[in-house]
Amino acid sequence: MAPNLEFLEKLVDQASNSNIRAMGRLLSILEAYDEEAGKLLEILAKRSKRAHVIGVTGIPGAGKSTLISRIITVFRKRGHKVGIIAIDPSSPFSQGALMGDRLRMQEHATDPGVFIRSLSTHGLKGGISLAALAIIEAFDALGYDKIIVETVGVGQAEVDIMHAAHTIIVVTMPGAGDDIQALKAGVMEIGDIYVVNKSDIPGATKTEEYLNFVIESGEIGSSMRGWIPKVVRTSAIMGQGIEDLTNVIEEHFEFLKKTNGIGEKITSRRVLAIRLLAERILRNALMRTTEVEKPRLEDVAKKVSGLLQEAERLAKETCKDIKISI
């Protein structure tokens, strides 16, 4: 059945007028991501207001969620409307996730200028899902001028956030030197701003010095020409350094405005969405074709002969089975 465009337009209008039920329905459609969601995404993207998208990643246990909660408080005091997408790792079996990040931001739950949505990665290696990209577009279109995306940041592969966010914040903490070393080829490599959180505990100065050293040596940091990554010390629990961090976030956004980085990142985000959508279409078609071809595939597997040729044939058959419906 073709999507009801009139209904979708009306839903967006209602959500734009702070209708919470409409907002929830809209986001649920985007998370399910079917043909209706695809049309809804196009409607939202055309209403884009060029919001500032901020990605927050880093090592587990560094206090990302508490830090974000503090940043939200400062943004709200400055008159910004804030949307938060908290991404948790999902089970490879059930695809479910423990949405703990929303619990740590409960102090903002009753603020009409804040909307928090928890998502799972759905097992994606890049750490960000198609639903997350769609919800960024939704928040932008609905007037949220600051959008914070908290990603898993547990390893070297979770770097798709660099294509989705304007400003990347990488959070670490004192005594995490080995973790920084291990993540150099991944999330530690993409930062525009590096935060030494929990800086009220011993070792903060040493960690800050180490980060400055590896940034100056070019081992880590954003590749954006003209921007030198900055290191900020905070203690989210104690409420220290949050104003300084927020000021640096705004400084980076102003830098992007002057260098056309805003539009470039929006394009990059939408290219990533197209790629993830293509992957979903291919994956669904492959699952259907594999099920139909299962007896033949099992026979080839038992003979252990012509595996590559059979894979090529399966790929060709899968492409023939691609359907518009997602």
C-alpha positions in Angstrom: 0.0 0.0 0.0 1.4 3.4 -1.0 2.1 5.8 1.9 -0.6 8.4 2.8 1.4 11.6 2.1 -1.4 13.8 3.4 -1.4 12.0 6.7 2.4 12.2 7.0 2.4 16.0 6.2 -0.3 16.5 8.9 1.7 14.4 11.4 4.8 16.5 10.8 2.7 19.7 11.2 1.3 18.4 14.5 4.8 17.4 15.8 6.1 20.9 14.8 3.5 22.4 17.1 4.9 20.4 20.1 2.3 17.7 20.0 4.0 15.0 22.0 1.8 12.2 20.8 2.4 13.2 17.2 6.1 13.4 17.9 6.2 9.9 19.3 4.2 8.5 16.4 6.5 10.2 13.9 9.6 8.8 15.6 8.1 5.3 15.8 7.5 5.3 12.0 11.1 6.3 11.4 12.4 3.6 13.7 10.4 0.9 11.9 11.8 2.1 8.6 9.5 0.9 5.9 8.3 2.6 2.7 6.2 5.0 4.8 9.3 6.0 6.7 11.2 6.6 3.5 8.6 9.1 2.4 8.4 10.7 5.8 12.2 11.1 5.8 12.0 13.0 2.5 9.3 15.4 3.9 11.4 16.0 7.0 14.7 16.6 5.1 13.0 19.3 3.0 12.1 21.1 6.2 15.7 21.0 7.5 16.7 24.0 9.6 20.4 23.1 9.6 20.6 22.2 13.3 23.9 21.6 15.1 24.5 17.9 15.4 26.9 16.9 18.2 28.3 13.3 18.4 29.5 12.1 21.8 31.5 8.9 21.9 34.5 7.5 23.8 35.6 4.7 26.1 33.0 2.9 28.3 32.7 4.1 31.8 34.0 7.6 31.0 30.6 9.2 32.1 29.3 10.2 28.7 25.6 10.2 29.7 26.1 12.2 32.8 28.2 14.7 30.9 25.5 15.0 28.2 23.0 15.7 30.9 25.1 18.6 32.1 25.6 19.9 28.6 21.8 19.8 28.1 21.3 22.0 31.1 23.7 24.7 29.8 22.1 24.6 26.3 18.7 25.1 27.8 19.9 28.0 29.8 21.1 29.5 26.6 17.7 29.1 25.0 18.4 26.1 22.8 15.9 23.3 22.1 17.7 20.0 22.5 17.0 16.6 21.0 19.0 13.6 22.2 19.5 10.2 20.6 21.1 7.8 23.0 22.4 4.7 21.2 23.0 1.5 23.1 24.6 -1.7 21.9 22.2 -4.3 20.8 22.2 -8.1 21.3 23.4 -10.0 18.2 20.6 -12.5 18.9 17.5 -10.5 19.9 18.6 -7.1 18.6 17.3 -5.7 21.9 19.2 -3.2 24.0 19.3 -2.0 27.6 18.3 1.7 27.2 20.2 2.9 30.3 21.2 6.3 29.0 17.7 7.7 29.2 17.6 6.8 32.9 20.7 8.9 33.5 19.0 11.9 31.8 15.7 11.8 33.7 16.1 15.3 35.2 15.2 16.6 31.8 12.3 14.3 31.2 9.6 16.9 32.0 11.3 19.8 30.1 9.2 20.5 26.9 12.4 21.8 25.3 14.1 18.5 25.5 13.2 15.2 23.8 15.2 12.1 24.5 15.0 9.0 22.3 16.9 5.7 23.0 17.8 3.4 20.2 19.9 0.3 19.7 22.6 -0.1 17.1 20.7 -3.0 15.6 24.0 -4.8 15.4 25.5 -2.3 12.9 29.3 -2.3 13.0 29.5 1.5 12.4 27.7 2.2 15.7 24.8 4.2 14.2 21.6 3.0 12.5 19.4 4.1 9.7 16.7 5.0 12.3 19.2 7.2 14.2 19.9 9.2 11.0 16.2 9.5 10.2 15.6 10.8 13.7 18.3 13.4 13.4 16.5 14.7 10.3 13.2 14.7 12.3 14.7 16.7 15.2 16.2 19.2 12.8 13.0 19.7 10.9 11.0 20.1 14.1 13.1 22.9 15.4 15.6 21.2 17.7 18.6 23.4 17.1 21.0 21.3 19.2 20.9 17.5 18.5 23.2 15.3 20.6 23.9 11.7 19.5 25.5 9.5 22.1 27.1 6.4 20.4 28.4 3.2 21.9 32.1 4.0 21.2 33.2 0.6 22.4 35.8 -0.2 19.7 37.5 0.7 16.5 34.6 0.3 14.1 32.1 2.6 15.7 33.0 5.7 13.6 30.0 6.3 11.3 29.1 9.2 13.7 31.8 11.2 11.9 29.5 11.2 8.8 26.4 12.1 10.8 27.5 14.8 13.3 29.0 18.3 12.8 31.0 18.2 16.0 32.6 15.0 17.4 33.3 14.9 21.2 35.5 12.0 22.4 35.3 11.4 26.1 38.0 9.7 28.1 39.1 9.8 31.8 42.2 9.7 33.9 44.1 6.4 33.8 42.8 5.4 30.4 46.1 5.6 28.6 45.9 1.9 27.4 42.4 2.5 26.2 43.4 5.5 24.2 46.3 3.6 22.7 44.0 0.7 21.7 41.4 3.0 20.1 43.8 5.2 18.2 42.7 3.7 14.9 39.0 4.1 15.7 36.9 6.5 17.7 39.9 8.3 19.2 41.0 9.3 15.7 37.9 11.3 14.8 37.5 13.9 17.6 37.1 17.6 17.2 37.0 18.0 21.0 38.6 15.6 23.5 37.2 15.6 27.1 39.0 14.4 30.1 36.0 13.6 32.3 36.2 12.7 36.0 39.1 15.1 36.2 38.6 15.4 40.0 40.4 12.1 40.4 44.2 11.7 40.3 45.9 11.4 36.9 43.8 14.0 35.0 46.7 16.3 34.3 48.8 13.4 32.9 45.9 12.3 30.6 45.4 15.9 29.4 49.1 16.2 28.6 49.1 12.9 26.8 46.1 13.9 24.7 47.7 17.2 23.8 50.9 15.4 22.8 49.2 12.9 20.5 47.1 15.7 18.9 50.2 17.8 18.3 52.0 14.8 16.8 49.0 14.2 14.5 48.3 10.7 15.8 44.7 11.5 16.7 42.2 14.2 16.0 39.8 15.5 13.3 41.2 15.7 9.8 39.2 18.9 9.2 41.5 21.4 7.7 42.0 24.6 9.8 40.7 23.2 13.1 43.1 22.1 15.8 41.3 19.7 18.2 41.0 21.0 21.7 41.2 19.2 25.1 38.8 20.1 27.9 38.8 18.9 31.5 35.4 18.2 33.1 33.9 16.5 36.1 30.3 15.8 35.2 29.4 14.6 38.7 30.8 17.8 40.2 29.5 20.1 37.5 33.0 21.4 36.7 34.2 22.5 33.2 30.8 22.2 31.6 30.5 25.8 30.6 34.1 25.7 29.1 33.2 22.6 27.1 29.9 24.1 25.8 31.8 27.2 24.8 34.3 25.1 22.8 31.4 23.2 21.2 29.9 26.6 20.0 33.3 27.7 18.8 33.6 24.6 16.6 30.1 25.3 15.2 31.1 28.9 14.3 34.2 27.5 12.6 32.0 25.2 10.5 29.7 28.0 9.5 32.7 30.0 8.2 34.1 27.0 6.2 30.9 25.6 4.7 31.3 22.6 7.0 27.6 22.6 7.9 26.3 21.8 4.5 29.1 19.3 3.8 28.2 17.3 6.9 24.5 17.3 6.1 25.3 15.9 2.7 27.6 13.3 4.3 24.9 12.3 6.7 22.4 11.7 3.9 24.9 9.8 1.8 25.4 7.5 4.8 21.6 7.1 5.1 21.4 6.1 1.4 24.2 3.6 1.9 22.6 2.0 5.0 19.3 1.9 3.2 20.9 0.1 0.2 22.5 -2.4 2.7 19.1 -3.1 4.2 17.5 -3.7 0.8 20.3 -6.0 -0.2 20.3 -7.8 3.1 16.5 -8.4 3.0 16.7 -9.7 -0.6 19.7 -12.0 0.3 17.7 -13.5 3.2 14.7 -14.2 0.9 16.9 -15.7 -1.9 18.9 -17.8 0.6 15.7 -19.3 2.0 14.5 -20.3 -1.5 17.9 -21.6 -2.5 18.6 -23.4 0.8 18.6 -27.0 -0.5 21.0 -26.2 -3.3 23.3 -24.2 -0.9 23.4 -27.1 1.6 24.3 -29.5 -1.2 27.2 -27.3 -2.3 28.3 -26.9 1.3 28.4 -30.7 1.9 30.4 -31.2 -1.3 32.8 -28.4 -0.4 33.2 -27.6 -4.1 32.6 -24.4 -6.1 31.9 -22.3 -3.0 33.0 -19.0 -4.6 31.1 -19.7 -7.8 28.0 -20.5 -5.8 28.4 -17.3 -3.8 28.6 -15.3 -7.0 25.5 -17.0 -8.4 23.6 -16.3 -5.1 24.6 -12.6 -5.3 23.3 -12.4 -8.9 20.0 -14.1 -7.9 19.7 -11.8 -5.0 20.0 -8.7 -7.2 17.2 -10.0 -9.4 15.0 -10.3 -6.3 15.5 -6.8 -5.1 12.1 -5.1 -4.5 11.2 -1.5 -3.9 9.6 -2.3 -0.6 12.0 -2.0 2.3 
